[in-house]
Amino acid sequence: MRLTPLRIVASMAAVFTLGLACAPLIAQDQTPQDTPAEVAGPRTSDEVYSDLDLFGEVFDRIRAEYVEAPDERKLIHAALQGMLTSLDPHSGYMEPVEYSDVQEDTSGQFGGLGIEVQMEDGVIKVVTPIDDTPAAKAGILAGDYIVELDGTQIQGLTLDQAVEKMRGQIGTKIKVTVVREGVSEPLTFELTRDIIATRAARLTMQDDVAVIRLARFSEQAFPGIQKAIDDAYKQLGKAPKGIVLDLRNNPGGLVDQAVFVSDAFLKQGAVVLTRGRIEQESARYDAKPDALDEKLAQIPMVVLVNGGSASAAEIVAGALQDHKRATVVGTRSFGKGSVQSIIPLGPDGAMRLTTARYYTPNNRSIQAAGIQPDIVITQDVPDEFKGRDEIIGEAALPGEIGGGTEERATVGSSVYVPAEADKDNQLQYAIKLIQGTETNEAFPPKAAG
């Protein structure tokens, strides 16, 4: 298989959009120029270079005539950001600090509060608190809107600027004020920054069923799966009766980790296909026989997904579903079916560029459609969360690239997961399927004959 070390499937929590807040003003002694006609068809090299000359002219006028001397480096970086974010919701320019943060995130360790966030209507929304982090322990919830950091309003900041404020020296404190729907007054939490060593995989045993919660696809994902399986065997002294792989609210991560995790449960065959504009971005990633396959081959399996399962999580769910290795239970996944390459720019940071779409082994595009579960099971949502527990996903993002082979999502998919396992309808249904107290024709999955 061909793996590109710098490729990362952008998680949904990395999504943000930038917009203009005002229209251009024309001085009273100026005459507006005629609006140029729209250009039809592909542009010639001369036309493209003419536009670059236009950029240079505007840049020079700003340098010479703006009311205050501008920071020229910031101007150029803002232009780069605008160019990349105009392509789709997942492309963008990363300043050196942000690029360093991305490298920390994919390694599975970073300093901060442990909150996955995204920009929504100009404010910062919590997608999910990461398990066992200061944010999760303090009680910050998915769907909360962050309005202040240390008493300073953050409206008007970019997503990057807000994240930078939340990160800091280990052991330092920060006050985070959130607005929560259904709660009349803002809530303030005092958090102590810590090393966010995301434990990628967490094992819990429900009688003789191994429940493996995979929080994200960092470099710790596959090693975490291996350890969880070994621990299950040690606790039982034998093979578990079944495995529940919980990918709910998993925002994604590294493509290679998605391949490795899928490979743990597959003997052979395609895991994911990528197709891009250029030949080197089109590839097929295959599972290969190994000792782990034999260990797990006869163990029944259920995969849990919901509206927060995105990117690499969808690769795994789609691969196991197509190969009839697992039954997928829950609600439709997010639908983030594009691949981002992180391209270093030396001391100037890096660019995140969408370079391909990915497809399941059966040639299904996940883009804007998501993974449809074999068995739809919903949660009993408390009144305080109703109305904000569902998201449409990728299909609702401005500028998403489309191009999917499946029907686009048009209705919401729930992201709510109860903290108590006994109140988790999806988890309990999966366990009952494996134990045989619940039956459904979709479990175990049957290969086409």
C-alpha positions in Angstrom: 0.0 0.0 0.0 1.1 3.6 -0.6 1.0 5.8 2.4 1.8 9.5 2.2 3.3 10.5 5.6 1.9 14.1 5.5 -1.6 13.1 4.5 -4.3 13.7 7.1 -8.0 13.4 6.7 -9.2 16.6 8.2 -11.6 16.1 11.1 -14.9 17.9 11.1 -13.8 19.9 14.2 -11.2 21.6 12.0 -13.9 23.1 9.8 -14.3 26.9 9.8 -15.4 29.6 7.3 -14.4 33.2 6.9 -16.5 35.9 5.5 -16.6 39.6 4.7 -18.6 41.8 7.1 -19.0 44.9 5.0 -19.4 46.1 1.4 -16.8 48.3 -0.4 -17.2 52.0 -0.1 -16.8 54.4 -3.0 -15.5 57.9 -2.3 -17.8 60.7 -3.3 -15.3 62.2 -5.8 -14.7 58.8 -7.4 -16.6 57.3 -10.4 -17.3 53.6 -10.1 -15.8 51.5 -12.9 -18.0 49.3 -15.1 -18.5 45.9 -13.6 -16.4 43.4 -15.6 -18.2 40.7 -17.4 -18.0 37.2 -16.0 -15.3 35.1 -17.5 -16.6 32.0 -19.2 -14.5 28.9 -19.8 -10.9 28.2 -18.8 -8.7 31.2 -18.4 -5.5 31.6 -20.4 -2.1 32.0 -18.7 -2.0 35.7 -19.7 -5.4 36.3 -18.0 -4.2 34.5 -14.8 -1.0 36.5 -14.7 -3.0 39.7 -15.3 -5.0 38.9 -12.1 -1.7 38.4 -10.2 -0.7 41.8 -11.4 -4.0 43.1 -10.0 -3.2 41.5 -6.6 0.2 43.2 -6.7 -1.4 46.5 -7.5 -3.9 46.3 -4.6 -1.1 45.2 -2.2 1.1 48.1 -3.2 -1.8 50.6 -2.7 -2.5 49.2 0.7 1.2 49.5 1.7 1.3 53.1 0.4 -2.0 54.6 1.3 -3.7 52.7 4.1 -4.4 55.0 7.1 -1.8 53.2 9.2 1.3 51.3 8.1 0.1 47.6 7.7 1.8 44.5 8.7 2.8 43.2 5.3 3.4 39.7 6.4 -0.1 39.5 7.9 -1.5 40.9 4.7 0.1 38.2 2.6 -0.9 35.4 5.0 -4.5 36.7 5.1 -4.5 36.6 1.3 -3.3 33.0 1.3 -5.9 32.1 3.9 -8.6 33.7 1.8 -7.5 31.9 -1.4 -7.5 28.5 0.3 -10.7 28.8 2.3 -12.5 29.9 -0.9 -11.9 26.4 -2.3 -13.8 24.3 0.3 -14.4 24.1 4.1 -11.3 22.0 4.7 -8.5 23.7 2.8 -6.6 26.5 4.6 -3.4 28.2 5.4 -1.7 27.3 8.7 0.6 29.7 10.5 3.7 28.0 12.0 2.1 27.8 15.4 -1.0 26.2 14.1 1.1 23.8 12.0 2.9 22.8 15.1 -0.4 22.3 16.9 -1.6 20.0 14.1 1.6 17.9 14.4 0.9 17.6 18.1 -2.7 16.6 17.6 -1.9 13.8 15.1 0.8 12.5 17.5 -1.9 12.1 20.1 -0.4 14.5 22.7 -0.8 18.3 23.1 -1.3 20.9 25.7 -4.6 22.5 26.3 -8.2 21.9 27.6 -9.4 19.0 25.5 -12.2 20.5 23.4 -13.0 19.8 19.8 -14.4 23.1 18.4 -15.7 24.5 15.1 -16.7 27.9 13.9 -20.5 28.3 13.5 -22.1 31.6 12.5 -19.1 33.6 13.8 -19.0 31.9 17.2 -17.0 29.0 18.6 -19.1 25.9 19.1 -18.0 22.8 21.1 -18.2 19.7 18.9 -17.2 17.4 21.7 -15.0 17.4 24.8 -12.3 14.8 24.6 -12.5 12.0 27.1 -10.6 12.4 30.4 -9.5 16.0 29.8 -10.0 19.1 31.9 -13.0 20.2 29.7 -14.8 16.8 29.9 -14.2 16.5 33.7 -15.5 20.1 34.3 -18.8 19.4 32.5 -18.4 21.3 29.2 -20.8 19.6 26.8 -21.1 19.2 23.0 -23.2 22.0 21.6 -22.0 24.6 24.1 -21.0 28.0 22.6 -17.8 29.5 24.0 -18.3 33.3 24.4 -15.5 34.4 26.7 -12.0 33.3 27.7 -10.7 34.8 30.9 -13.5 37.4 30.8 -12.6 38.6 27.3 -15.3 38.1 24.6 -14.1 36.0 21.7 -16.7 37.1 19.1 -14.8 38.3 16.0 -11.8 36.0 16.5 -11.0 33.3 14.0 -11.1 29.7 15.0 -7.3 29.6 15.1 -7.1 32.6 17.4 -9.6 31.1 19.8 -7.8 27.8 19.9 -4.5 29.6 20.5 -6.0 31.3 23.5 -7.2 28.1 25.0 -3.9 26.4 24.7 -1.0 27.5 26.9 1.5 26.4 29.5 0.7 23.2 31.4 -0.7 24.0 34.8 -2.0 27.5 34.1 -5.7 28.3 34.6 -8.2 29.7 32.3 -11.9 30.7 32.8 -14.1 29.5 30.0 -17.6 31.0 29.7 -20.2 29.2 27.7 -23.8 29.7 26.6 -25.9 26.5 26.8 -29.3 26.2 25.2 -31.9 25.7 27.8 -29.9 27.4 30.5 -30.8 31.0 31.1 -27.4 32.3 32.4 -23.9 31.8 30.9 -21.9 29.1 32.7 -18.2 29.8 33.7 -15.7 26.9 34.2 -12.2 27.4 35.6 -10.0 24.9 33.9 -6.4 24.0 34.4 -4.4 23.4 31.2 -2.9 19.9 31.0 -1.2 17.6 28.6 -3.9 16.2 26.5 -2.6 12.7 26.0 -5.6 11.4 24.2 -6.1 7.8 25.1 -7.2 6.8 21.6 -8.9 3.5 22.6 -10.7 2.7 25.8 -11.9 -0.8 26.7 -14.9 -1.7 28.9 -16.3 -5.1 29.4 -20.0 -5.7 29.3 -20.2 -9.2 30.6 -18.3 -11.1 27.9 -18.6 -8.4 25.2 -15.6 -6.1 24.6 -16.7 -2.5 24.0 -13.8 -0.5 22.5 -14.3 3.3 22.3 -12.0 4.9 19.7 -12.0 8.6 20.3 -9.9 9.8 17.4 -7.5 8.5 14.7 -4.2 9.9 16.1 -1.0 7.9 15.9 -2.1 6.1 19.0 -5.3 4.6 17.3 -4.0 1.3 16.1 -1.7 0.6 19.1 -4.7 1.4 21.3 -6.9 -1.1 19.4 -4.2 -3.8 19.8 -3.9 -3.1 23.5 -7.6 -3.1 24.1 -8.0 -6.5 22.3 -5.1 -8.0 24.4 -6.6 -6.6 27.6 -10.0 -8.2 26.7 -8.4 -11.6 26.3 -6.5 -11.2 29.6 -9.6 -10.2 31.5 -11.7 -13.0 30.2 -9.0 -15.6 29.8 -10.5 -16.4 26.4 -11.8 -14.6 23.3 -14.7 -12.2 24.0 -18.1 -13.2 22.7 -18.2 -10.1 20.6 -16.7 -6.7 19.9 -18.5 -3.4 19.8 -16.3 -0.7 18.1 -17.7 2.6 19.2 -16.8 5.4 16.7 -19.5 7.8 17.7 -18.4 11.5 17.8 -15.0 10.4 16.5 -14.0 13.4 14.3 -11.4 11.5 12.3 -7.6 11.9 11.9 -4.9 10.1 10.0 -5.8 8.0 6.9 -3.0 5.4 7.6 -4.5 4.8 11.1 -7.9 4.2 9.6 -6.3 1.6 7.3 -4.4 -0.1 10.1 -7.5 -0.2 12.3 -9.6 -1.7 9.5 -6.9 -4.2 8.7 -7.0 -5.4 12.3 -10.5 -6.8 11.6 -10.1 -7.8 7.9 -8.1 -10.6 6.4 -7.7 -9.0 2.9 -9.3 -6.7 0.4 -9.6 -3.0 -0.1 -10.1 -0.7 2.9 -10.4 2.6 1.1 -10.0 4.1 -2.4 -8.9 7.6 -3.0 -9.3 9.5 -6.3 -7.8 12.9 -7.0 -7.1 15.2 -10.0 -3.6 13.9 -10.4 -2.5 10.3 -10.7 -0.4 10.2 -7.5 -3.5 11.2 -5.4 -5.4 8.1 -6.6 -4.7 5.0 -4.7 -6.1 1.8 -3.2 -5.2 0.8 0.4 -5.6 -2.9 1.2 -5.8 -5.1 4.3 -3.3 -7.9 4.5 -3.4 -11.2 6.4 -1.7 -11.1 9.8 -1.8 -12.8 13.2 -4.4 -10.4 14.5 -6.9 -11.4 11.7 -6.8 -15.0 12.9 -7.3 -14.0 16.5 -10.4 -12.0 15.7 -11.8 -13.7 12.6 -14.7 -15.6 14.3 -15.7 -12.9 16.8 -19.0 -11.1 15.9 -18.7 -7.4 15.6 -20.9 -4.3 15.7 -19.7 -0.7 14.8 -21.5 2.3 16.4 -21.7 5.6 14.4 -23.7 8.8 14.7 -23.7 12.3 13.3 -20.4 13.1 14.9 -18.5 10.1 13.3 -16.4 11.7 10.5 -13.6 11.2 8.1 -11.3 8.3 9.2 -14.1 7.0 11.4 -16.3 6.7 8.2 -13.5 5.0 6.3 -13.4 2.2 9.0 -17.2 1.9 9.3 -17.6 1.8 5.5 -14.8 -0.8 5.0 -16.2 -3.2 7.7 -19.7 -2.7 6.4 -18.8 -3.4 2.8 -16.8 -6.5 3.7 -19.7 -7.8 5.8 -17.4 -8.0 8.7 -19.5 -5.9 11.0 -23.1 -4.6 11.4 -23.2 -0.8 11.6 -25.7 0.5 14.2 -26.7 4.1 15.2 -27.5 7.1 13.0 -26.0 8.4 9.8 -22.4 9.6 10.0 -21.1 13.1 9.2 -20.3 12.6 5.5 -16.8 14.1 5.4 -15.4 12.3 2.3 -12.4 14.3 1.2 -8.7 13.9 1.8 -6.5 16.8 2.9 -2.7 16.8 2.3 -0.7 18.9 4.7 2.0 20.6 2.6 4.9 22.2 4.6 6.0 25.7 3.6 9.2 25.8 5.5 9.4 28.5 8.2 6.1 29.9 6.9 3.9 27.1 8.3 1.9 24.8 5.9 -1.1 24.6 3.7 -4.0 22.1 4.1 -5.2 21.3 0.6 -8.0 19.0 -0.4 -6.4 16.6 -2.9 -8.8 13.7 -3.3 -12.1 12.1 -2.4 -12.3 8.8 -0.7 -14.5 5.8 -1.5 -15.5 2.6 0.4 -14.5 -0.8 -1.1 -17.8 -1.0 -2.9 -17.1 2.3 -4.6 -19.4 4.4 -2.4 -18.5 8.0 -1.9 -19.1 9.2 1.7 -18.9 12.9 0.7 -22.0 14.7 1.9 -23.9 11.4 2.3 -22.2 9.7 5.2 -22.4 6.0 6.2 -25.9 4.8 6.5 -26.2 2.3 9.4 -27.5 -1.2 8.8 -29.8 -0.8 11.8 -31.0 2.7 12.8 -31.2 3.1 16.6 -31.9 6.5 18.2 -31.3 7.7 21.7 -33.7 9.0 24.2 -32.7 12.7 24.2 -33.3 14.7 27.4 -35.4 17.7 27.0 -32.5 20.1 27.7 -30.7 18.7 24.6 -33.6 18.4 22.2 -33.3 20.7 19.2 -29.6 20.8 19.3 -28.6 17.2 19.3 -28.8 16.8 15.5 -26.5 18.1 12.7 -26.8 17.6 8.9 -23.1 17.3 8.6 -20.8 17.9 5.6 -23.8 18.6 3.3 -24.7 21.7 5.3 -21.2 23.3 5.2 -20.9 26.3 2.9 -18.6 25.5 -0.1 -18.5 21.7 0.4 -17.2 20.0 -2.7 -20.0 17.5 -3.4 -19.3 14.9 -6.0 -20.6 12.0 -4.0 -22.1 8.9 -5.6 -24.7 8.5 -2.9 -27.7 10.6 -2.0 -26.8 13.8 -0.1 -27.9 14.2 3.5 -30.8 16.6 3.9 -31.9 15.8 7.5 -30.1 15.9 10.8 -28.3 13.0 12.5 -28.0 12.9 16.3 -24.7 13.4 18.1 -26.1 12.8 21.6 -24.5 9.9 23.6 -25.6 9.4 27.2 -22.8 9.4 29.8 -24.4 6.3 31.5 -23.9 3.1 29.6 -27.3 1.7 30.8 -29.1 4.6 29.2 -27.2 4.3 25.9 -29.8 2.7 23.6 -27.3 2.2 20.7 -24.7 0.5 22.9 -27.2 -1.7 24.7 -28.8 -2.7 21.4 -25.4 -3.7 20.1 -24.6 -5.8 23.2 -28.0 -7.5 23.0 -27.4 -8.4 19.3 -24.1 -10.1 20.2 -25.6 -11.8 23.3 -28.5 -13.0 21.2 -31.3 -11.4 23.3 -32.1 -9.1 20.4 -32.3 -10.3 16.8 -32.2 -8.5 13.5 -31.7 -9.8 9.9 -28.7 -7.4 9.5 -26.8 -9.2 12.3 -24.6 -11.0 11.7 -24.0 -9.5 8.2 -24.3 -12.0 5.3 -22.0 -11.9 2.4 -23.6 -11.9 -1.1 -23.8 -15.5 -2.4 
